[in-house]
Amino acid sequence: MAERKVGDICGSSASTTSDDHPKDTLDLKPEDGDPESPEAQKDQDLKSVLVTSVLNLEEIDVDLYRGTHHWVPRTQRLFGGQIIGQALVAAAKSVGDNLYAHSLHCYFVRAGDPKVPVLYQVDRIRDGRSFTVRSVRAIQHGQPILICQASFQMLQPSPLQHQFTMPAVPPPEDLLTAEELIRLYLSKPDLAEKYKLGLNKLLAIEVPIEIKPVNPPVFYKVTASEPKNLFWVRARGYIGEGNMKLHCCVAAYVSDFALLGTALLPYPGYRAQFAASLDHAMWFHSTFRSDEWMLYECESPWAGGSRGLVQGRLWRRDGVLAASCSQEGVLRVKPVTRPSKL
Ligand SMILES: CC(=O)SCCNC(=O)CCNC(=O)[C@H](O)C(C)(C)COP(=O)(O)OP(=O)(O)OC[C@H]1O[C@@H](n2cnc3c(N)ncnc32)[C@H](O)[C@@H]1OP(=O)(O)O
């Protein structure tokens, strides 16, 4: 069982002990690392996308913020992870530097409209001695699209510490990114034209997340599998050590990516006719860097009634459990029709 360090709650930076916490703010300006370093310069643009646009809200009034969009799925409904991440940013703005996000619970009540920004209205529910709770409504066209409650806690170490063991998988250096896999498929001389179009569309999507599937699907070979999936994941770009609240917001964004699809893995004979996240809950257990590779372990323990339940665990490379999440989504499917062999 991986040894957890005292103070390993989402908030202190990974290297601190219990008595020297960096000022943990949500100032989203580029980290004070060496901005001229090749690493920071190389990714500054992409970092500016994720840090200064997707998760950098404009303050409209006290506890009222406005968020814009960067990447929108082909469904043309706003990506749920964006709305969760932005809602957590809004909630965190009115919370002291000595408090750290430990959980959030959301309902997606209407589809997000990519043509208009999202307003985030924060309600300061309670400021307790150890725990502080905020409620956030994400609003478009005067109606809520998401309702979210987030809770923050002071650092309070405890002798009760345990976690599961991280799955044994190849390191990310031994695996290909989703883009590299797609290019590999596209290089196959016998690939049918109709597949090329779909794959090139996938390549064109500018998702600010890098993904390396641990067990990449054998492309277009439809086989049923257990409702379990593993992939290495990280935010594109350099974010840096200090903004633990920001890393939680990025992890919230990442956690909703490719999660619901886990419930479809046992049913290759069906494709989603209508799929959307209904709710999303997340718990932050330790410090982590969302701009460094983390293992995302996804599984679906149940599906039925046009819904699927999926759960995820985000692991640091050193085996520490960083965050857990659960989500239920509506899954309406129809049989996949294949051209007859006759
Ligand atoms: C992975 C992600 O990031 S998803 C993004 C985040 N999540 C979301 O955007 C979901 C937001 N929430 C919502 O949109 C709403 O709460 C809903 C759609 C989930 C539920 O709203 P309801 O008013 O109950 O809609 P309902 O479920 O009846 O219908 C939804 C769709 O399914 C269709 N539908 C309904 N019943 C059936 C059925 N039995 N068979 C097939 N289709 C059906 C409806 O026609 C509708 O399709 P349409 O939007 O193309 O017209």
The ligand as a Gaussian input file, in Angstrom:
#p B3LYP/6-31G(d) Opt

LIG

0 1
 C      -20.321000      13.556000     -21.529000
 C      -20.786000      15.009000     -21.462000
 O      -20.038000      15.909000     -21.248000
 S      -22.447000      15.295000     -21.704000
 C      -22.608000      16.986000     -21.347000
 C      -23.103000      17.176000     -19.977000
 N      -24.460000      16.646000     -19.777000
 C      -25.555000      17.200000     -20.402000
 O      -25.429000      18.090000     -21.229000
 C      -26.910000      16.678000     -20.014000
 C      -27.770000      17.873000     -19.568000
 N      -29.117000      17.416000     -19.221000
 C      -30.094000      17.319000     -20.181000
 O      -29.883000      17.644000     -21.347000
 C      -31.442000      16.820000     -19.737000
 O      -31.506000      16.768000     -18.321000
 C      -31.704000      15.387000     -20.282000
 C      -31.731000      15.394000     -21.820000
 C      -30.595000      14.441000     -19.800000
 C      -33.038000      14.893000     -19.775000
 O      -34.008000      15.856000     -20.159000
 P      -35.474000      15.368000     -20.548000
 O      -36.290000      16.569000     -20.810000
 O      -35.972000      14.387000     -19.565000
 O      -35.226000      14.704000     -21.976000
 P      -35.482000      13.173000     -22.437000
 O      -34.526000      12.285000     -21.732000
 O      -36.915000      12.819000     -22.363000
 O      -35.053000      13.280000     -23.967000
 C      -33.700000      13.521000     -24.265000
 C      -33.444000      13.037000     -25.662000
 O      -33.642000      11.626000     -25.724000
 C      -34.699000      11.359000     -26.666000
 N      -35.507000      10.293000     -26.086000
 C      -36.338000      10.399000     -25.049000
 N      -36.872000       9.179000     -24.773000
 C      -36.354000       8.319000     -25.690000
 C      -36.518000       6.940000     -25.944000
 N      -37.322000       6.171000     -25.184000
 N      -35.828000       6.401000     -26.971000
 C      -34.992000       7.182000     -27.709000
 N      -34.801000       8.478000     -27.525000
 C      -35.476000       9.045000     -26.529000
 C      -35.490000      12.628000     -26.789000
 O      -36.080000      12.697000     -28.046000
 C      -34.398000      13.655000     -26.653000
 O      -33.703000      13.771000     -27.886000
 P      -33.556000      15.202000     -28.556000
 O      -32.899000      16.066000     -27.526000
 O      -32.720000      14.954000     -29.780000
 O      -34.958000      15.621000     -28.832000

